[in-house]
Amino acid sequence: MTVFRARRKGQVSVELPTYAAGLLASLVRQLVELLSDGEAQATTSGDPLEEILDFSTHREAPQDPALRRLLPDAHRDDPEAAAEFRRFTERGLREAKVADALVVLAALELPADEAAAADLELELDSSSARAWMRCLTDLRLTLAERLGITAESEELWQDLPANDERLPGYEIYGWLSYLLESLVHAVQR
């Protein structure tokens, strides 16, 4: 099984089979698309400071439940404060999540002459490892929301019959959980 290993000077290494690297790259590209889709269009508020600082993002929470999980309201009991906070922070949060995903995608790039290789060997510095952890967490949150996975439903998911159409998604969720846990342990060493 794929395991992240601690190396010298805060570095982490991993060998991913080509199929696993391809699956992970596909999931990360979908995450980038989800986070980039529906970006707020620039609007003119008439406030010169606002236009300089570009606070043109939406004030409303995203409609997509997975995006709401990735970009939650900061003030659940105060919709006005939540909207104002979102206005000033959502764009930066989206950009940071996309930047983390792009770090993962860059590491997973397979040169054309290595496309048939059995494994992809990666060395991550501490900054890249943190980006990987954040991206894997975002992937897990998104998939959990799409599948309806909650802590209370763990027994249901573990007892799915082999012919259940949700089983592959749950297995990918479990694999992402394993990768994240492995990476966290390697970073902590």
C-alpha positions in Angstrom: 0.0 0.0 0.0 1.1 3.6 -0.6 2.7 5.1 2.4 4.3 8.5 2.9 7.7 8.3 4.6 9.6 10.9 6.6 13.0 11.9 5.2 15.7 14.2 6.4 15.2 17.9 6.9 11.4 17.8 7.0 11.0 16.1 3.6 8.5 13.4 2.9 8.6 10.8 0.2 6.0 8.6 -1.4 5.7 6.1 -4.3 2.4 6.1 -6.1 1.4 3.6 -8.6 0.6 5.2 -12.0 -3.1 4.4 -11.7 -3.3 5.9 -8.2 -1.5 9.1 -9.3 -3.9 9.3 -12.2 -6.9 8.9 -10.0 -5.6 11.5 -7.5 -4.8 13.9 -10.3 -8.4 13.5 -11.7 -9.9 14.2 -8.3 -7.7 17.2 -7.7 -8.6 18.6 -11.2 -12.3 18.2 -10.3 -11.7 20.0 -7.0 -10.0 22.9 -8.8 -13.0 23.1 -11.2 -15.4 23.1 -8.3 -13.6 25.8 -6.5 -13.2 27.9 -9.6 -16.7 27.5 -11.0 -19.0 30.3 -10.4 -16.3 32.8 -9.3 -17.9 36.1 -8.5 -17.9 38.6 -11.4 -16.4 42.0 -10.6 -19.0 44.6 -9.8 -18.5 48.2 -9.1 -19.7 49.2 -5.7 -18.8 52.9 -6.0 -16.4 52.5 -2.9 -12.9 53.3 -4.1 -11.2 51.3 -1.3 -13.4 48.3 -2.1 -12.5 48.5 -5.7 -8.7 48.8 -4.9 -8.9 45.8 -2.5 -11.3 43.9 -4.9 -14.0 42.7 -2.4 -16.2 41.8 -5.3 -17.1 38.2 -4.2 -20.5 37.0 -3.4 -22.0 37.7 0.0 -24.2 34.6 -0.2 -23.1 31.1 0.8 -22.6 28.8 -2.2 -25.6 26.7 -3.3 -23.6 23.5 -3.8 -23.5 21.6 -0.5 -19.9 20.5 -1.1 -18.8 24.1 -1.6 -20.7 25.1 1.5 -18.6 22.4 3.3 -15.4 23.8 1.9 -16.4 27.4 2.4 -18.6 27.4 5.5 -20.2 30.4 7.1 -18.1 32.0 9.8 -21.2 33.2 11.8 -23.9 30.6 11.6 -26.3 32.5 13.9 -25.8 35.9 12.1 -26.5 35.8 8.4 -25.5 39.5 7.9 -22.2 39.0 9.7 -21.6 35.8 7.8 -22.3 37.5 4.5 -19.9 40.4 5.3 -17.2 38.0 6.4 -17.6 35.9 3.3 -17.4 39.0 1.2 -13.9 39.8 2.5 -12.5 36.2 2.8 -14.1 33.9 0.3 -12.0 34.8 -2.8 -8.8 34.4 -0.8 -9.9 31.1 0.7 -10.8 29.8 -2.8 -7.5 30.9 -4.2 -5.6 29.3 -1.4 -7.4 26.0 -1.9 -6.8 26.1 -5.6 -3.1 26.9 -5.0 -2.8 23.9 -2.7 -4.5 21.7 -5.4 -2.1 23.0 -8.0 0.9 22.0 -5.9 -0.5 18.5 -5.8 -1.2 18.5 -9.5 2.3 19.7 -10.3 3.8 16.9 -8.3 1.6 14.3 -10.1 2.6 15.5 -13.6 3.9 12.5 -15.5 6.5 13.1 -18.2 5.5 11.5 -21.5 8.4 9.1 -21.3 7.4 7.9 -17.8 3.7 7.6 -18.5 4.0 3.8 -18.5 6.2 3.6 -15.4 5.0 1.4 -12.5 5.4 4.0 -9.8 5.7 7.7 -9.5 8.3 8.6 -6.8 7.7 12.0 -5.1 9.8 14.0 -2.6 7.8 16.7 -0.9 9.4 19.5 1.2 7.5 20.7 4.3 5.6 23.4 2.5 4.4 21.0 -0.3 3.5 18.4 2.3 1.3 20.9 4.1 -0.4 21.8 0.8 -1.0 18.1 0.1 -2.6 17.7 3.6 -4.9 20.6 3.0 -5.8 19.4 -0.5 -6.4 15.8 0.7 -8.6 17.2 3.4 -10.6 19.2 0.9 -11.0 16.2 -1.3 -12.3 14.1 1.6 -14.7 16.8 2.7 -16.1 17.2 -0.8 -16.5 13.4 -1.3 -18.0 13.0 2.1 -20.6 15.7 1.3 -21.3 14.1 -2.2 -21.8 10.6 -0.6 -23.5 11.7 2.6 -20.8 10.3 4.8 -21.1 11.3 8.4 -19.6 10.0 11.6 -23.0 8.6 12.5 -23.3 6.7 9.2 -20.0 4.8 9.5 -21.7 1.4 10.2 -23.9 1.8 7.1 -20.9 2.5 4.8 -18.8 -0.4 6.2 -21.7 -2.8 5.6 -22.4 -1.8 2.0 -23.0 -4.9 -0.3 -20.5 -5.4 -3.0 -23.0 -4.5 -5.7 -23.9 -1.1 -4.2 -23.1 1.7 -6.7 -21.9 3.9 -3.9 -19.2 1.4 -2.8 -16.4 2.7 -5.2 -16.9 6.3 -4.0 -16.7 5.1 -0.4 -13.5 3.1 -1.2 -12.0 6.2 -2.7 -13.0 8.2 0.4 -11.3 5.5 2.5 -8.2 5.6 0.4 -8.0 9.4 0.6 -8.4 9.1 4.4 -5.5 6.6 4.5 -3.3 8.8 2.4 -4.0 11.8 4.6 -3.3 9.8 7.8 -0.1 8.4 6.3 1.1 11.9 5.3 0.3 13.4 8.7 2.3 10.7 10.5 5.2 11.2 8.1 5.2 14.9 8.7 5.0 14.5 12.5 8.2 12.4 12.6 
